[in-house]
């Protein structure tokens, strides 16, 4: 049930970082004095925006610019000629992102476009907009797996503009080491609704797990983060109406009270009949921890797809919806 060899993409996933950096080598814009960074994207093409914003927020040296992410047809309020806008669409044909591109041209912002092909590349050429082209030689490659390509490329553009320091050395990660663990977790979550929790620092990872489970396993899934969920969502499990499996991603550097909340929430949920798994995030720094956690989530979603006898690559329902919308 893996016609397009998604397993190999997951195995190769961490190696995307160096290549993503190369895609953006030398790409820059004339203006360098910006008031904010706006990243426009949908679905898998918005995931690198989340990762980039989270990474920049968790560095010792402040990035210095507010970062806004638009998953919509228009740029956020306050975007103007002093904004730096990243247009992110792997296919280059995402209608919401193309709409944002038109909006950015109208507002006369500084723009950098990121795509593998499509209307975004064409618009960039027609309007003399710098374009980062993803050259990925893998048939039926899905946008959700360009996450680290795009993250590294976007960060490289910021480095080219001297807005942040270069990532001199990317962490070396062996995806195969977490494959068996992901497979075991998937078996535990089979026939249950997955919920993924993390601290505020790693909420981008929880969201990514949720999206991969949706797209790979063709299963509903949900996500939230501590401590916010203790003030609302947990009340929804006072009377559980379905079977759930709750993944809690915890880091040793999370706030001590957040770690305590995870333990206590897990205990309460178990008493309510929910299965939970406390998963320790591993790594030496924020980027390594994020990448290791992303890969584990990939394996969980991949093997959930196998449990449900689903090919993880196609997204037929989304394609059907797009045809009806057009």
Secondary structure as UniProt FT lines:
FT   TURN            3..4
FT   HELIX           6..12
FT   HELIX           13..15
FT   HELIX           16..23
FT   TURN            24..26
FT   STRAND          36..40
FT   HELIX           44..57
FT   STRAND          66..70
FT   TURN            77..78
FT   TURN            81..82
FT   STRAND          83..88
FT   HELIX           95..107
FT   STRAND          110..115
FT   HELIX           118..126
FT   TURN            127..128
FT   STRAND          130..133
FT   TURN            139..140
FT   HELIX           143..145
FT   HELIX           147..160
FT   TURN            161..162
FT   HELIX           175..178
FT   HELIX           179..189
FT   TURN            190..191
FT   STRAND          193..199
FT   HELIX           200..202
FT   HELIX           203..217
FT   STRAND          221..226
FT   HELIX           228..231
FT   HELIX           233..237
FT   TURN            238..239
FT   STRAND          244..250
FT   TURN            252..253
FT   HELIX           256..271
FT   TURN            272..273
FT   STRAND          275..280
FT   HELIX           286..307
FT   TURN            308..309
FT   HELIX           316..325
//
